[in-house]
Amino acid sequence: MKSIKTILTIFLALSLPAAPFRLGAENETDTAEKIKESDGEKIKTFSFETGFKGQYSSGIAPSNFQSQPFAEFRYTRKYFRIKTNASGILDYQIPDGLGKFKKIKLVQPRASLSLYPHEIIELSGDYLYSSSRDLDFKNHDFTGGLFLNFEKFSVGGTFNMRNTVYDFSPNLHETISEIVLKDYFNLGQPWFPFWIKTKHSSDYNFGGELNIYITEKLGIDLGYERRLNRFWHGYGRIKTLPAIFRYAQDTGRLGMNFEPVRQLTISLGMTAGRDSVDYDIIGGDIGFTLKLFERVKISAGYNVTDYMAPSMQMFDRIFDLLNKLYQIRNFSTVIKKSGNPNLLNSEENNSYLHHNLNLSASLIL
């Protein structure tokens, strides 16, 4: 039954898409695979897994499919587990904070450590480094977790911190028109960062979950996640240039998972929450994991999230109309007003749906 936990953690992350550049979405802890010698399970000291992952998404950023070949080595003992991983991502999307996106190729080495000082305690740590020659992209991703595993339930939480920097050169004509329009309406935002190509992003994510094991093949999951994102333009740290965007999202998830047959696990869930620009959020997810011959693992998951825009006041409606007229006259992009730097300009102040489809197949040796 506890093999379900990893699927739960993955779907909790995937069902809350605050940012398309969320590299640490797979930073799940290893609670589901906690080693308990008293269970009589055969411990495989060394193992190797290699395979392919694919993800299609649309709604927040332009529709896109990214692919990810990977290889992972595990070394497991009674009181600890070490994992090293190497992967690459093709067609990974990054934002410029003004509604434009580019695709890059990433290389990602990774290392994880899980400690089991007691049969009910798991401590985990994970570091992921992502880099690309495209746009001089660099990302550092740290995750820590603590879980308590009891016979009928488990409870725990994770903390994730990511720092990203890359270059995204603007189009000069678009930049000048944006500066003029923003200064004309005197919106209180400094104009100078918009023509600086260096982009910074800092993310802090906190998550907690409670898993109740109704039977050996049926479980109920309760989860909460808070996401904080700061995105700014400039060469220095945030102290030298103001953060242009600050975005937060609070979301809860209620789910269930069950094993209809041996080696097949199915997960269902509902998500609800709100973000810092007063969008109401509601969504759902479904997925499965199938193991064949103890060597092949196949999984798929789909989630859809509805971001419902708040009703606009008179000034907002006037500004929105002026923005649309500005765009029609071919003065390029529309100035972004919301705190979400990862959203398409076409979805500003509008309700929209975010779709996410994940596929994975791997061989375990």
C-alpha positions as CSV (number, residue, x, y, z in Angstrom):
1,M,0.0,0.0,0.0
2,K,2.8,2.4,0.8
3,S,4.1,2.1,-2.7
4,I,1.3,4.6,-3.5
5,K,3.0,7.5,-1.7
6,T,5.4,8.4,-4.5
7,I,2.5,8.7,-7.0
8,L,0.6,10.9,-4.5
9,T,3.6,13.3,-4.1
10,I,4.1,13.5,-7.9
11,F,0.5,14.3,-8.5
12,L,0.3,16.9,-5.7
13,A,3.2,18.8,-7.5
14,L,1.8,18.3,-11.0
15,S,-1.7,19.5,-10.2
16,L,-0.5,22.9,-9.0
17,P,1.2,24.5,-12.0
18,A,2.3,27.9,-10.7
19,A,5.2,28.2,-13.1
20,P,6.2,26.5,-16.3
21,F,9.9,26.6,-15.3
22,R,9.2,24.6,-12.2
23,L,12.3,22.3,-12.5
24,G,11.8,20.7,-9.1
25,A,8.4,19.3,-9.7
26,E,9.7,15.8,-9.3
27,N,11.5,16.4,-6.0
28,E,9.3,13.8,-4.2
29,T,10.7,12.2,-1.1
30,D,11.2,8.4,-0.9
31,T,8.7,7.8,1.8
32,A,6.9,5.3,-0.4
33,E,10.0,3.2,-0.7
34,K,11.1,3.3,3.0
35,I,13.0,0.2,3.9
36,K,11.6,-1.8,6.8
37,E,13.6,-4.9,7.5
38,S,10.8,-6.2,9.8
39,D,8.5,-6.4,6.8
40,G,10.5,-9.3,5.5
41,E,11.1,-7.5,2.2
42,K,14.1,-8.4,0.2
43,I,16.4,-5.4,0.0
44,K,18.1,-4.9,-3.3
45,T,21.3,-3.1,-2.5
46,F,22.2,-1.9,-6.0
47,S,19.6,-1.0,-8.7
48,F,19.7,0.9,-11.9
49,E,16.8,2.5,-13.8
50,T,16.7,4.1,-17.2
51,G,13.9,5.4,-19.4
52,F,12.1,8.3,-21.0
53,K,9.6,10.9,-19.8
54,G,7.4,13.2,-21.8
55,Q,5.2,16.1,-20.8
56,Y,2.6,18.1,-22.8
57,S,1.2,21.3,-21.3
58,S,-0.9,24.2,-22.4
59,G,-2.7,27.2,-20.9
60,I,-0.2,29.1,-18.8
61,A,2.6,29.1,-21.4
62,P,2.3,28.2,-25.2
63,S,1.4,24.6,-25.9
64,N,4.5,22.5,-25.7
65,F,5.8,19.0,-25.5
66,Q,9.1,18.4,-23.7
67,S,11.0,15.1,-23.6
68,Q,13.4,13.8,-21.0
69,P,15.6,10.7,-21.2
70,F,17.1,9.8,-17.8
71,A,19.2,7.2,-16.0
72,E,19.3,6.6,-12.2
73,F,21.5,4.6,-9.9
74,R,20.4,3.6,-6.3
75,Y,22.4,2.2,-3.4
76,T,20.2,1.0,-0.5
77,R,20.9,-0.1,3.0
78,K,18.7,-0.6,6.1
79,Y,19.3,3.0,7.4
80,F,19.9,5.0,4.3
81,R,19.4,5.2,0.5
82,I,21.6,7.1,-2.0
83,K,20.4,8.0,-5.5
84,T,22.3,9.7,-8.4
85,N,20.5,10.7,-11.5
86,A,21.4,12.2,-14.9
87,S,18.9,13.5,-17.4
88,G,18.4,15.9,-20.3
89,I,15.3,17.9,-21.3
90,L,14.5,19.0,-24.9
91,D,12.2,21.9,-25.7
92,Y,12.1,23.3,-22.1
93,Q,10.2,26.6,-22.0
94,I,11.4,29.7,-20.0
95,P,9.6,33.1,-19.7
96,D,10.9,36.6,-20.0
97,G,8.5,37.9,-17.4
98,L,6.6,39.9,-20.1
99,G,4.6,37.1,-21.7
100,K,7.1,35.8,-24.1
101,F,8.8,32.3,-24.0
102,K,11.8,30.5,-25.5
103,K,12.7,26.9,-25.7
104,I,16.1,25.5,-24.5
105,K,17.9,22.2,-23.9
106,L,18.8,21.3,-20.4
107,V,21.4,19.0,-18.7
108,Q,20.5,17.9,-15.2
109,P,22.7,16.0,-12.7
110,R,21.0,15.1,-9.4
111,A,21.8,13.6,-6.0
112,S,19.5,12.4,-3.2
113,L,19.9,11.0,0.3
114,S,17.3,9.4,2.5
115,L,17.9,8.5,6.1
116,Y,15.9,6.1,8.2
117,P,17.1,6.5,11.8
118,H,14.0,4.8,13.1
119,E,11.4,2.5,11.5
120,I,8.8,5.3,11.5
121,I,11.2,8.2,10.6
122,E,12.4,9.3,7.2
123,L,14.7,12.3,6.5
124,S,15.4,13.2,2.9
125,G,17.5,15.7,1.0
126,D,17.8,16.4,-2.7
127,Y,19.9,18.6,-4.9
128,L,19.3,19.2,-8.6
129,Y,21.5,21.3,-10.9
130,S,20.2,22.4,-14.3
131,S,22.2,24.1,-17.0
132,S,22.2,25.0,-20.6
133,R,24.4,26.8,-23.1
134,D,21.2,28.3,-24.5
135,L,20.6,31.7,-22.9
136,D,23.3,30.9,-20.3
137,F,20.7,29.1,-18.1
138,K,21.6,28.0,-14.6
139,N,19.3,26.6,-11.8
140,H,20.1,25.3,-8.3
141,D,17.3,23.3,-6.7
142,F,17.3,22.1,-3.0
143,T,14.6,20.0,-1.3
144,G,14.3,18.7,2.2
145,G,11.7,16.5,3.8
146,L,10.6,14.8,7.0
147,F,8.0,12.0,7.2
148,L,6.6,9.9,10.0
149,N,5.3,6.5,8.8
150,F,2.8,4.6,11.0
151,E,0.9,1.4,10.3
152,K,-2.4,3.2,9.5
153,F,-1.3,6.6,8.3
154,S,1.7,8.7,7.5
155,V,2.3,12.5,7.9
156,G,5.0,14.8,6.8
157,G,6.2,17.8,4.8
158,T,8.8,19.1,2.4
159,F,10.5,22.4,1.7
160,N,11.9,23.3,-1.7
161,M,14.1,26.3,-2.7
162,R,15.1,27.1,-6.3
163,N,17.3,29.9,-7.7
164,T,17.4,30.5,-11.5
165,V,19.3,33.0,-13.7
166,Y,19.4,33.3,-17.5
167,D,19.6,35.8,-20.4
168,F,16.6,36.6,-22.4
169,S,17.4,39.5,-24.8
170,P,14.3,41.7,-25.6
171,N,13.3,43.1,-29.0
172,L,14.4,46.8,-29.0
173,H,11.2,48.0,-30.7
174,E,9.0,46.1,-28.3
175,T,11.0,47.3,-25.3
176,I,10.8,51.0,-26.3
177,S,7.0,50.8,-26.8
178,E,6.6,49.1,-23.4
179,I,8.6,51.7,-21.6
180,V,6.7,54.6,-23.2
181,L,3.3,53.0,-22.4
182,K,4.2,52.1,-18.9
183,D,5.6,55.6,-18.1
184,Y,2.6,57.3,-19.7
185,F,0.2,55.5,-17.5
186,N,2.5,56.0,-14.4
187,L,1.8,52.6,-13.0
188,G,4.4,52.9,-10.4
189,Q,6.8,50.3,-11.8
190,P,10.4,51.3,-12.7
191,W,10.9,51.2,-16.5
192,F,14.6,50.4,-16.7
193,P,14.6,46.6,-15.9
194,F,12.6,45.8,-19.0
195,W,15.5,46.2,-21.4
196,I,18.0,44.4,-19.2
197,K,18.4,40.8,-20.6
198,T,19.4,39.0,-17.4
199,K,16.4,37.4,-15.6
200,H,16.3,36.0,-12.1
201,S,13.8,33.8,-10.4
202,S,13.6,32.6,-6.8
203,D,11.0,30.0,-5.7
204,Y,10.1,28.8,-2.2
205,N,7.6,25.9,-1.9
206,F,6.2,24.4,1.3
207,G,4.1,21.3,1.3
208,G,2.4,19.1,3.9
209,E,0.5,15.8,3.5
210,L,-1.5,13.3,5.5
211,N,-2.0,9.8,4.0
212,I,-4.6,7.4,5.6
213,Y,-4.4,3.7,4.7
214,I,-8.0,2.5,4.8
215,T,-7.0,-1.0,3.6
216,E,-3.8,-2.5,2.1
217,K,-5.1,-1.5,-1.3
218,L,-7.0,1.8,-0.6
219,G,-5.8,5.1,0.7
220,I,-7.0,8.7,1.2
221,D,-4.7,11.6,0.7
222,L,-4.9,15.2,2.1
223,G,-2.3,17.7,1.0
224,Y,-1.5,21.5,1.2
225,E,1.1,23.5,-0.8
226,R,2.2,27.1,-0.6
227,R,4.3,28.5,-3.5
228,L,6.2,31.8,-3.5
229,N,7.9,33.2,-6.6
230,R,9.9,36.3,-7.1
231,F,11.0,37.3,-10.7
232,W,13.1,40.3,-11.5
233,H,15.3,41.8,-14.2
234,G,18.9,42.9,-13.7
235,Y,22.5,41.8,-13.1
236,G,22.6,42.3,-9.4
237,R,20.8,40.7,-6.5
238,I,17.3,41.6,-5.5
239,K,18.7,44.2,-3.1
240,T,20.0,46.3,-6.0
241,L,17.0,46.1,-8.3
242,P,13.4,45.8,-7.1
243,A,11.4,42.6,-7.7
244,I,9.1,43.3,-10.6
245,F,6.8,40.3,-9.9
246,R,5.9,38.7,-6.6
247,Y,3.5,35.8,-7.0
248,A,2.1,33.3,-4.4
249,Q,-0.3,30.4,-4.6
250,D,-2.1,28.4,-1.8
251,T,-3.6,25.1,-2.9
252,G,-5.1,22.0,-1.2
253,R,-5.7,18.5,-2.6
254,L,-8.0,15.7,-1.6
255,G,-7.3,12.4,-3.3
256,M,-7.6,8.7,-3.2
257,N,-5.5,5.8,-4.6
258,F,-6.2,2.1,-5.0
259,E,-4.7,-1.1,-6.4
260,P,-7.4,-2.8,-8.5
261,V,-5.0,-5.6,-9.4
262,R,-1.4,-6.5,-8.4
263,Q,1.3,-4.1,-9.7
264,L,-1.3,-1.5,-10.9
265,T,-2.0,1.6,-8.9
266,I,-4.5,4.3,-9.8
267,S,-4.7,7.8,-8.4
268,L,-7.6,10.3,-8.4
269,G,-7.7,13.8,-6.9
270,M,-9.3,17.2,-6.7
271,T,-7.5,20.5,-6.2
272,A,-8.7,23.9,-4.9
273,G,-7.1,27.1,-3.9
274,R,-6.3,30.8,-4.6
275,D,-3.4,32.9,-5.8
276,S,-2.0,36.3,-4.9
277,V,-3.8,38.0,-7.8
278,D,-7.2,36.8,-6.6
279,Y,-7.7,34.0,-9.1
280,D,-9.8,31.1,-7.7
281,I,-8.2,27.7,-8.6
282,I,-10.0,24.4,-9.0
283,G,-8.8,21.2,-10.8
284,G,-8.6,17.5,-10.9
285,D,-6.1,14.7,-11.7
286,I,-6.0,11.1,-12.7
287,G,-3.1,8.7,-13.3
288,F,-1.7,5.2,-13.0
289,T,1.5,3.3,-12.5
290,L,1.9,-0.2,-13.9
291,K,4.9,-2.6,-13.2
292,L,5.5,-5.5,-15.5
293,F,7.7,-8.5,-14.7
294,E,9.3,-6.4,-11.9
295,R,11.5,-4.8,-14.5
296,V,9.3,-2.5,-16.6
297,K,7.5,0.5,-15.1
298,I,4.9,2.5,-17.1
299,S,3.1,5.5,-15.8
300,A,0.8,8.3,-17.1
301,G,-1.1,11.2,-15.5
302,Y,-3.3,14.0,-16.6
303,N,-4.5,17.0,-14.7
304,V,-6.6,20.0,-15.6
305,T,-6.7,23.2,-13.6
306,D,-9.2,26.1,-14.0
307,Y,-7.9,29.5,-13.1
308,M,-11.0,31.7,-12.6
309,A,-10.3,35.5,-12.9
310,P,-11.8,37.9,-10.4
311,S,-14.3,40.4,-11.6
312,M,-12.6,43.6,-12.7
313,Q,-13.2,47.1,-11.4
314,M,-13.9,50.0,-13.8
315,F,-10.2,51.2,-13.9
316,D,-9.1,47.6,-14.7
317,R,-11.6,47.3,-17.5
318,I,-10.5,50.6,-19.0
319,F,-6.9,49.6,-18.8
320,D,-7.6,46.2,-20.3
321,L,-9.4,47.8,-23.2
322,L,-6.5,50.3,-23.8
323,N,-4.1,47.3,-23.8
324,K,-6.1,45.5,-26.4
325,L,-6.3,48.6,-28.6
326,Y,-2.6,49.0,-28.2
327,Q,-2.0,45.4,-29.3
328,I,-4.3,45.8,-32.3
329,R,-2.3,48.7,-33.5
330,N,0.7,46.4,-33.8
331,F,2.8,48.0,-31.0
332,S,3.8,44.4,-30.1
333,T,3.2,43.1,-26.6
334,V,0.8,44.1,-24.0
335,I,2.1,45.3,-20.7
336,K,1.6,42.6,-17.9
337,K,-0.2,43.8,-14.8
338,S,-0.5,40.6,-12.8
339,G,2.1,39.2,-10.4
340,N,2.5,36.0,-12.3
341,P,5.5,36.4,-14.6
342,N,4.9,33.0,-16.3
343,L,1.6,33.7,-17.9
344,L,0.8,34.4,-21.5
345,N,-0.2,38.0,-22.3
346,S,-3.4,36.7,-24.0
347,E,-4.6,35.3,-20.6
348,E,-4.1,38.4,-18.6
349,N,-7.3,39.2,-16.6
350,N,-9.0,36.3,-18.2
351,S,-10.1,32.9,-16.9
352,Y,-8.1,30.0,-18.5
353,L,-7.5,26.3,-18.3
354,H,-4.1,24.7,-17.8
355,H,-3.7,21.1,-19.1
356,N,-0.8,18.8,-18.2
357,L,-0.2,15.3,-19.5
358,N,2.8,13.2,-18.3
359,L,4.1,9.9,-19.7
360,S,6.9,7.8,-18.5
361,A,8.4,4.4,-19.3
362,S,11.5,2.8,-17.7
363,L,13.5,-0.4,-17.3
364,I,14.7,-1.4,-13.8
365,L,17.8,-3.5,-13.5
